[in-house]
């Protein structure tokens, strides 16, 4: 019973993390990608790398592993003192690598129904 509750809490926390990322960056970025084939291609390439990094088992990625990956990327960017430009100021025709990687995480989360 406790392990079942613990797993539900982990799933809930993971989905909350992914939803926050989606609201913050994913929605505007993926909307921009829908109008820019080059950006969508970059996101697709990064999404494949994310799936490869997480092993993408045949039954799909878990929300927990994807949220953990997102947190790891975020933590590395904080450590590197990288700052995401305000979404309104983003140049979607020339996004930086971290922006594309975070958008890829959002894309994978959406495709798996986590956001």
MDTraj code that builds the backbone (N, CA, C; nanometers):
import mdtraj as md
import numpy as np

residues = "UNK UNK UNK UNK UNK UNK UNK UNK UNK UNK UNK UNK UNK UNK UNK UNK UNK UNK UNK UNK UNK UNK UNK UNK UNK UNK UNK UNK UNK UNK UNK UNK UNK UNK UNK UNK UNK UNK UNK UNK UNK UNK UNK UNK UNK UNK UNK UNK UNK UNK UNK UNK UNK UNK UNK UNK UNK UNK UNK UNK UNK UNK UNK UNK UNK UNK UNK UNK UNK UNK UNK UNK UNK UNK UNK UNK UNK UNK UNK UNK UNK UNK UNK UNK UNK UNK UNK UNK UNK UNK UNK UNK UNK UNK UNK UNK UNK UNK UNK UNK UNK UNK UNK UNK UNK UNK UNK UNK UNK UNK UNK UNK UNK UNK UNK".split()
xyz = np.array([
    [0.0818, -0.1185, 0.0000],
    [0.0000, 0.0000, 0.0000],
    [0.0868, 0.1257, 0.0000],
    [0.1877, 0.1295, 0.0880],
    [0.2738, 0.2463, 0.0957],
    [0.3537, 0.2640, -0.0329],
    [0.4011, 0.1541, -0.0910],
    [0.4778, 0.1665, -0.2157],
    [0.3889, 0.2141, -0.3298],
    [0.2623, 0.1740, -0.3293],
    [0.1688, 0.2206, -0.4315],
    [0.1455, 0.3711, -0.4178],
    [0.1283, 0.4172, -0.2946],
    [0.1099, 0.5593, -0.2690],
    [0.2354, 0.6366, -0.3064],
    [0.3500, 0.5819, -0.2709],
    [0.4771, 0.6459, -0.3036],
    [0.4923, 0.6606, -0.4549],
    [0.4577, 0.5590, -0.5299],
    [0.4678, 0.5643, -0.6761],
    [0.3716, 0.6683, -0.7333],
    [0.2520, 0.6764, -0.6789],
    [0.1557, 0.7777, -0.7255],
    [0.2083, 0.9180, -0.6985],
    [0.2722, 0.9377, -0.5833],
    [0.3296, 1.0678, -0.5516],
    [0.4444, 1.1017, -0.6457],
    [0.5279, 1.0041, -0.6745],
    [0.6388, 1.0257, -0.7693],
    [0.5864, 1.0635, -0.9063],
    [0.4845, 0.9921, -0.9527],
    [0.4254, 1.0215, -1.0838],
    [0.3644, 1.1619, -1.0847],
    [0.2955, 1.1966, -0.9783],
    [0.2328, 1.3284, -0.9684],
    [0.3376, 1.4394, -0.9692],
    [0.4435, 1.4228, -0.8922],
    [0.5501, 1.5229, -0.8868],
    [0.6187, 1.5354, -1.0228],
    [0.6405, 1.4223, -1.0894],
    [0.7049, 1.4241, -1.2206],
    [0.6184, 1.4977, -1.3226],
    [0.4907, 1.4679, -1.3229],
    [0.4008, 1.5345, -1.4177],
    [0.3906, 1.6832, -1.3882],
    [0.3970, 1.7198, -1.2616],
    [0.3964, 1.8617, -1.2248],
    [0.5202, 1.9316, -1.2797],
    [0.6354, 1.8685, -1.2678],
    [0.7597, 1.9231, -1.3215],
    [0.7486, 1.9420, -1.4721],
    [0.6999, 1.8398, -1.5409],
    [0.6874, 1.8462, -1.6863],
    [0.5842, 1.9502, -1.7292],
    [0.4748, 1.9606, -1.6549],
    [0.3746, 2.0629, -1.6865],
    [0.4315, 2.2035, -1.6697],
    [0.5111, 2.2231, -1.5653],
    [0.5737, 2.3538, -1.5451],
    [0.6647, 2.3906, -1.6604],
    [0.7452, 2.2953, -1.7060],
    [0.8336, 2.3181, -1.8204],
    [0.7521, 2.3478, -1.9460],
    [0.6431, 2.2753, -1.9625],
    [0.5588, 2.2942, -2.0797],
    [0.4971, 2.4334, -2.0808],
    [0.4465, 2.4781, -1.9671],
    [0.3849, 2.6107, -1.9597],
    [0.4899, 2.7194, -1.9824],
    [0.6048, 2.7036, -1.9192],
    [0.7108, 2.8041, -1.9237],
    [0.7707, 2.8187, -2.0631],
    [0.8013, 2.7069, -2.1289],
    [0.8747, 2.7115, -2.2556],
    [0.8100, 2.6286, -2.3657],
    [0.7557, 2.5147, -2.3298],
    [0.7092, 2.4203, -2.4305],
    [0.5971, 2.4708, -2.5184],
    [0.4961, 2.5310, -2.4575],
    [0.3820, 2.5761, -2.5382],
    [0.4231, 2.6795, -2.6426],
    [0.4917, 2.7878, -2.6034],
    [0.5308, 2.8838, -2.7069],
    [0.6356, 2.8291, -2.8034],
    [0.7274, 2.7496, -2.7526],
    [0.8330, 2.6956, -2.8389],
    [0.7807, 2.5950, -2.9399],
    [0.6930, 2.5055, -2.8960],
    [0.6380, 2.4068, -2.9894],
    [0.5414, 2.4725, -3.0875],
    [0.4737, 2.5785, -3.0447],
    [0.3893, 2.6541, -3.1383],
    [0.4767, 2.7184, -3.2458],
    [0.5897, 2.7755, -3.2057],
    [0.6824, 2.8345, -3.3021],
    [0.7377, 2.7274, -3.3960],
    [0.7658, 2.6100, -3.3414],
    [0.8186, 2.5005, -3.4235],
    [0.7166, 2.4543, -3.5269],
    [0.5880, 2.4675, -3.4939],
    [0.4839, 2.4310, -3.5892],
    [0.4849, 2.5191, -3.7125],
    [0.5487, 2.6334, -3.7026],
    [0.5572, 2.7268, -3.8152],
    [0.6961, 2.7324, -3.8765],
    [0.7887, 2.6585, -3.8196],
    [0.9276, 2.6603, -3.8676],
    [0.9782, 2.5168, -3.8786],
    [0.9838, 2.4678, -3.9992],
    [1.0242, 2.3285, -4.0213],
    [1.1645, 2.3013, -3.9676],
    [1.2535, 2.3972, -3.9797],
    [1.3907, 2.3782, -3.9314],
    [1.3960, 2.3603, -3.7809],
    [1.3175, 2.4387, -3.7096],
    [1.3126, 2.4260, -3.5641],
    [1.2519, 2.2920, -3.5252],
    [1.1468, 2.2509, -3.5939],
    [1.0854, 2.1209, -3.5631],
    [1.1839, 2.0076, -3.5883],
    [1.2630, 2.0184, -3.6936],
    [1.3629, 1.9147, -3.7218],
    [1.4670, 1.9080, -3.6101],
    [1.5102, 2.0235, -3.5612],
    [1.6060, 2.0248, -3.4493],
    [1.5454, 1.9608, -3.3249],
    [1.4208, 1.9959, -3.2964],
    [1.3535, 1.9392, -3.1794],
    [1.3416, 1.7880, -3.1939],
    [1.3055, 1.7413, -3.3120],
    [1.2940, 1.5964, -3.3353],
    [1.4277, 1.5255, -3.3137],
    [1.5375, 1.5880, -3.3591],
    [1.6698, 1.5278, -3.3386],
    [1.7039, 1.5212, -3.1901],
    [1.6760, 1.6278, -3.1192],
    [1.7030, 1.6293, -2.9754],
    [1.6113, 1.5320, -2.9013],
    [1.4862, 1.5207, -2.9457],
    [1.3933, 1.4264, -2.8819],
    [1.4451, 1.2832, -2.8972],
    [1.4999, 1.2521, -3.0131],
    [1.5577, 1.1186, -3.0329],
    [1.6750, 1.0965, -2.9371],
    [1.7557, 1.1989, -2.9166],
    [1.8687, 1.1875, -2.8240],
    [1.8201, 1.1687, -2.6806],
    [1.7128, 1.2386, -2.6442],
    [1.6562, 1.2228, -2.5095],
    [1.6064, 1.0801, -2.4905],
    [1.5315, 1.0301, -2.5885],
    [1.4808, 0.8921, -2.5793],
    [1.5963, 0.7924, -2.5713],
    [1.7009, 0.8144, -2.6509],
    [1.8176, 0.7255, -2.6468],
    [1.8855, 0.7308, -2.5103],
    [1.8981, 0.8505, -2.4546],
    [1.9646, 0.8657, -2.3241],
    [1.8880, 0.7942, -2.2136],
    [1.7553, 0.7879, -2.2287],
    [1.6727, 0.7253, -2.1247],
    [1.6390, 0.5804, -2.1560],
    [1.6886, 0.5307, -2.2653],
    [1.6695, 0.3900, -2.2979],
    [1.5391, 0.3587, -2.3676],
    [1.4429, 0.4493, -2.3668],
    [1.3123, 0.4339, -2.4302],
    [1.2684, 0.2887, -2.4422],
    [1.2342, 0.2258, -2.3298],
    [1.1897, 0.0871, -2.3339],
    [1.0649, 0.0726, -2.4213],
    [1.0360, -0.0477, -2.4630],
    [0.9251, -0.0716, -2.5561],
    [0.7917, -0.0232, -2.5020],
    [0.7759, -0.0187, -2.3711],
    [0.6493, 0.0296, -2.3139],
    [0.6500, 0.1802, -2.2918],
    [0.7545, 0.2488, -2.3353],
    [0.7602, 0.3943, -2.3282],
    [0.8343, 0.4452, -2.2069],
    [0.8697, 0.5705, -2.2139],
    [0.9396, 0.6355, -2.1040],
    [0.8437, 0.6627, -1.9899],
    [0.8950, 0.6641, -1.8700],
    [0.8102, 0.7011, -1.7571],
    [0.8189, 0.8518, -1.7358],
    [0.7152, 0.9079, -1.6792],
    [0.7149, 1.0501, -1.6457],
    [0.8272, 1.0806, -1.5473],
    [0.8531, 0.9882, -1.4567],
    [0.9567, 1.0090, -1.3547],
    [1.0947, 1.0193, -1.4190],
    [1.1258, 0.9299, -1.5119],
    [1.2584, 0.9351, -1.5747],
    [1.2728, 1.0603, -1.6610],
    [1.1672, 1.0982, -1.7316],
    [1.1737, 1.2175, -1.8157],
    [1.1867, 1.3439, -1.7311],
    [1.1122, 1.3522, -1.6220],
    [1.1228, 1.4681, -1.5329],
    [1.2613, 1.4734, -1.4679],
    [1.3159, 1.3584, -1.4328],
    [1.4507, 1.3542, -1.3769],
    [1.5537, 1.4031, -1.4770],
    [1.5374, 1.3636, -1.6021],
    [1.6267, 1.4110, -1.7082],
    [1.6150, 1.5630, -1.7217],
    [1.4909, 1.6137, -1.7228],
    [1.4684, 1.7584, -1.7338],
    [1.5345, 1.8320, -1.6177],
    [1.5213, 1.7786, -1.4973],
    [1.5832, 1.8419, -1.3804],
    [1.7351, 1.8407, -1.3916],
    [1.7902, 1.7334, -1.4469],
    [1.9350, 1.7261, -1.4664],
    [1.9841, 1.8302, -1.5660],
    [1.9105, 1.8470, -1.6749],
    [1.9462, 1.9503, -1.7729],
    [1.9383, 2.0876, -1.7073],
    [1.8295, 2.1120, -1.6366],
    [1.8114, 2.2411, -1.5679],
    [1.9261, 2.2674, -1.4715],
    [1.9621, 2.1676, -1.3913],
    [2.0682, 2.1848, -1.2925],
    [2.2029, 2.2131, -1.3598],
    [2.2297, 2.1450, -1.4703],
    [2.3547, 2.1698, -1.5429],
    [2.3577, 2.3116, -1.6001],
    [2.2438, 2.3585, -1.6464],
    [2.2372, 2.4944, -1.7013],
    [2.2538, 2.5987, -1.5919],
    [2.1960, 2.5736, -1.4759],
    [2.2128, 2.6650, -1.3622],
    [2.3594, 2.6705, -1.3224],
    [2.4224, 2.5531, -1.3154],
    [2.5640, 2.5469, -1.2781],
    [2.6511, 2.6224, -1.3785],
    [2.6126, 2.6146, -1.5068],
    [2.6877, 2.6834, -1.6121],
    [2.6500, 2.8313, -1.6213],
    [2.5574, 2.8745, -1.5364],
    [2.5090, 3.0118, -1.5341],
    [2.4481, 3.0542, -1.6675],
    [2.3844, 2.9596, -1.7354],
    [2.3153, 2.9895, -1.8613],
    [2.1778, 3.0447, -1.8296],
    [2.1378, 3.1439, -1.9012],
    [2.0066, 3.2061, -1.8817],
    [1.9273, 3.1973, -2.0122],
    [1.8060, 3.1508, -2.0005],
    [1.7159, 3.1476, -2.1139],
    [1.6609, 3.2871, -2.1362],
    [1.6715, 3.3380, -2.2590],
    [1.6091, 3.4678, -2.2851],
    [1.4587, 3.4583, -2.2586],
    [1.3976, 3.5696, -2.2253],
    [1.2529, 3.5705, -2.2070],
    [1.1874, 3.5127, -2.3321],
    [1.0841, 3.4349, -2.3122],
    [1.0187, 3.3683, -2.4252],
    [0.9783, 3.4699, -2.5315],
    [0.9309, 3.5860, -2.4893],
    [0.8904, 3.6894, -2.5852],
    [1.0088, 3.7405, -2.6676],
    [1.1301, 3.7256, -2.6147],
    [1.2507, 3.7728, -2.6837],
    [1.3240, 3.6622, -2.7585],
    [1.2710, 3.5417, -2.7572],
    [1.3372, 3.4283, -2.8226],
    [1.3452, 3.4508, -2.9733],
    [1.4597, 3.4197, -3.0296],
    [1.4748, 3.4157, -3.1755],
    [1.4589, 3.2693, -3.2147],
    [1.3365, 3.2303, -3.2485],
    [1.3079, 3.0894, -3.2766],
    [1.3777, 3.0411, -3.4033],
    [1.4297, 3.1322, -3.4837],
    [1.5027, 3.0894, -3.6038],
    [1.6458, 3.0485, -3.5704],
    [1.6939, 3.0863, -3.4513],
    [1.8301, 3.0535, -3.4099],
    [1.8348, 3.0202, -3.2616],
    [1.7630, 2.9175, -3.2189],
    [1.7622, 2.8850, -3.0755],
    [1.8942, 2.8233, -3.0310],
    [1.9288, 2.8488, -2.9075],
    [2.0498, 2.7892, -2.8508],
    [2.0230, 2.6418, -2.8170],
    [2.1316, 2.5656, -2.8066],
    [2.1222, 2.4225, -2.7790],
    [2.0346, 2.3920, -2.6573],
    [2.0549, 2.4603, -2.5438],
    [1.9710, 2.4268, -2.4266],
    [1.8224, 2.4492, -2.4511],
    [1.7892, 2.5520, -2.5260],
    [1.6487, 2.5781, -2.5565],
    [1.5894, 2.4626, -2.6358],
    [1.6635, 2.4161, -2.7340],
    [1.6151, 2.3052, -2.8167],
    [1.6038, 2.1775, -2.7337],
    [1.6995, 2.1521, -2.6460],
    [1.6935, 2.0308, -2.5642],
    [1.5715, 2.0354, -2.4716],
    [1.5452, 2.1500, -2.4104],
    [1.4284, 2.1624, -2.3228],
    [1.2985, 2.1480, -2.4024],
    [1.2946, 2.2033, -2.5233],
    [1.1768, 2.1860, -2.6077],
    [1.1581, 2.0394, -2.6464],
    [1.2679, 1.9700, -2.6680],
    [1.2600, 1.8276, -2.7006],
    [1.1997, 1.7494, -2.5846],
    [1.2366, 1.7837, -2.4633],
    [1.1790, 1.7179, -2.3456],
    [1.0281, 1.7420, -2.3438],
    [0.9877, 1.8645, -2.3733],
    [0.8437, 1.8961, -2.3794],
    [0.7745, 1.8142, -2.4879],
    [0.8389, 1.8018, -2.6014],
    [0.7814, 1.7259, -2.7124],
    [0.7640, 1.5788, -2.6752],
    [0.8645, 1.5222, -2.6118],
    [0.8562, 1.3826, -2.5684],
    [0.7469, 1.3664, -2.4627],
    [0.7413, 1.4605, -2.3689],
    [0.6380, 1.4545, -2.2641],
    [0.4989, 1.4606, -2.3262],
    [0.4821, 1.5457, -2.4242],
    [0.3518, 1.5569, -2.4914],
    [0.3190, 1.4266, -2.5658],
    [0.4169, 1.3730, -2.6361],
    [0.3894, 1.2514, -2.7150],
    [0.3553, 1.1314, -2.6271],
    [0.4004, 1.1327, -2.5023],
    [0.3699, 1.0246, -2.4091],
    [0.2485, 1.0544, -2.3207],
    [0.1877, 1.1697, -2.3430],
    [0.0650, 1.2036, -2.2689],
    [0.0883, 1.2517, -2.1275],
    [0.2087, 1.3016, -2.0963],
    [0.2379, 1.3474, -1.9607],
    [0.2015, 1.4936, -1.9394],
    [0.1791, 1.5663, -2.0471],
    [0.1383, 1.7076, -2.0380],
    [0.0200, 1.7301, -2.1297],
])
top = md.Topology()
chain = top.add_chain()
for i, resn in enumerate(residues, 1):
    res = top.add_residue(resn, chain, resSeq=i)
    for name in ("N", "CA", "C"):
        top.add_atom(name, md.element.get_by_symbol(name[0]), res)
traj = md.Trajectory(xyz[None], top)
